Amino acid sequence: MKKTAIVLAAAIFFLVGQTVFAADYNLKLVKKFYSIGTASISGTYYPTGNSIARILSNSIPGLVAIAEPTAGSLANIEYLRRGQIDLALLQSDVAWQAYNAASDAKFRELRVIASLYSEVIQLIVRENSDVKELSDLKGRRIAVGEKDSGSAASIIMVLKAAGLEESDYTIIYERFTRGTESLLDGYVDAVYYAGAVPADGITRLAAKTPLRLIGVPADVRGKLQAEHPYFTSEIILAGSYKNQKSDITTIGFRALFAATERLSANEVDNILNAIYDNPGTPSSGATPELKLRINDALKGVQPEMLHEGARRFFGRRGMTTYSEK
């Protein structure tokens, strides 16, 4: 990914008047480009990033924002670090680990603009599978998303808390959509996904074959939360997916909208004004009922990671800028 290529492509985009996107953006003098790193187009990050890009482009004079599909949170961290993107959606666990790393890989310039919504760990198997709990994944093949995705980064911690070592199972790195197809074909035994509920890929798979969700028991949740402060207890409510008869207790984290300290406080203030003070506050195209709520915008944010522009914006609204546990 080359930022210069992004700028050139965007410039061409706005010089061409007759495009399929002409209805989304008004032709205007472009003074600033923002590239937003998301994830696979089959997940929630990409349509959410597109919604945010549309809001920013339509609300801030002279600015154009473009959402880009990427491998996911780990890839986005590196793109931010190298200045190849301006903004990104990140899992809170990935962001926390990057900021607090004990090595030269520590990314202290990373800054959080807002906490968007909860991402829920969803582990699915076929209804007739003999996998009933996490420990039953020993000796199994698990599709976890692309190698640089946040889902892939978190599964090892979850399974370790359940008593499984990395040698006990086989990780299959493939796009979420391909992973659901692999479960349907019998190539993998389970699909592990971290994202909003309902996930479009799981909904589509459930329409083709009966599925079952595997929960994360209380002892595993407690161990994870004691060792990793960014994890939260979550519930996948009954009826979230076809034939899901009962609530499933699991674990999760937050989806963060992030940048680096290179972005000025004024820019971040303008971004947040566009997102939260706009009657068209974005929802995800993949999950239309997903709304970005300002009251949740500081959840799971490590205080020192919050961008100065975000402190200014949320402070004006009487919100204390520390993390809520």
SULBELGI-V607763 format. One record per residue. RES is the residue in one letter. PSI is psi in whole degrees, 0 to 359 (none if undefined). Layout:
BEGIN
RES|PSI  RES|PSI
END
This chain:
BEGIN
M|125  K|125  K|326  T|322  A|324  I|313  V|317  L|315  A|319  A|322  A|316  I|319  F|316  F|347  L|338  V|114  G|326  Q|89  T|167  V|345  F|6  A|331  A|340  D|328  Y|140  N|142  L|127  K|170  L|119  V|120  K|338  K|136  F|137  Y|127  S|133  I|115  G|130  T|248  A|203  S|145  I|347  S|354  G|203  T|330  Y|316  Y|308  P|327  T|316  G|321  N|319  S|317  I|318  A|319  R|317  I|313  L|316  S|326  N|344  S|333  I|115  P|135  G|6  L|140  V|127  A|139  I|127  A|135  E|132  P|138  T|183  A|341  G|200  S|314  L|318  A|319  N|323  I|315  E|323  Y|320  L|316  R|321  R|0  G|23  Q|344  I|161  D|325  L|160  A|154  L|132  L|145  Q|142  S|330  D|318  V|317  A|315  W|315  Q|323  A|318  Y|325  N|12  A|144  A|16  S|188  D|347  A|358  K|133  F|76  R|348  E|352  L|137  R|142  V|132  I|317  A|153  S|122  L|306  Y|167  S|139  E|125  V|132  I|122  Q|116  L|117  I|146  V|169  R|151  E|324  N|8  S|147  D|9  V|113  K|335  E|173  L|320  S|337  D|354  L|358  K|128  G|7  R|165  R|127  I|122  A|130  V|8  G|183  E|158  K|325  D|21  S|159  G|326  S|314  A|328  A|331  S|339  I|324  I|320  M|317  V|313  L|328  K|320  A|336  A|3  G|11  L|137  E|164  E|333  S|352  D|348  Y|169  T|123  I|131  I|115  Y|113  E|157  R|149  F|314  T|315  R|325  G|319  T|324  E|322  S|325  L|320  L|321  D|348  G|9  Y|327  V|161  D|341  A|157  V|129  Y|126  Y|137  A|118  G|184  A|155  V|131  P|147  A|130  D|319  G|322  I|320  T|316  R|320  L|321  A|336  A|343  K|328  T|148  P|135  L|165  R|139  L|139  I|124  G|170  V|112  P|165  A|320  D|323  V|318  R|316  G|319  K|317  L|315  Q|329  A|325  E|333  H|102  P|347  Y|352  F|145  T|149  S|137  E|157  I|129  I|105  L|146  A|139  G|359  S|329  Y|158  K|130  N|13  Q|108  K|337  S|162  D|146  I|121  T|132  T|203  I|163  G|193  F|193  R|149  A|123  L|146  F|120  A|165  A|205  T|173  E|352  R|334  L|129  S|160  A|322  N|319  E|315  V|319  D|315  N|320  I|313  L|324  N|317  A|321  I|310  Y|340  D|16  N|130  P|341  G|40  T|128  P|147  S|163  S|136  G|327  A|331  T|83  P|330  E|354  L|116  K|145  L|112  R|126  I|330  N|341  D|6  A|352  L|2  K|132  G|14  V|121  Q|125  P|313  E|348  M|347  L|133  H|146  E|323  G|327  A|322  R|317  R|312  F|307  F|328  G|322  R|337  R|13  G|17  M|130  T|131  T|60  Y|164  S|144  E|128  K|none
END
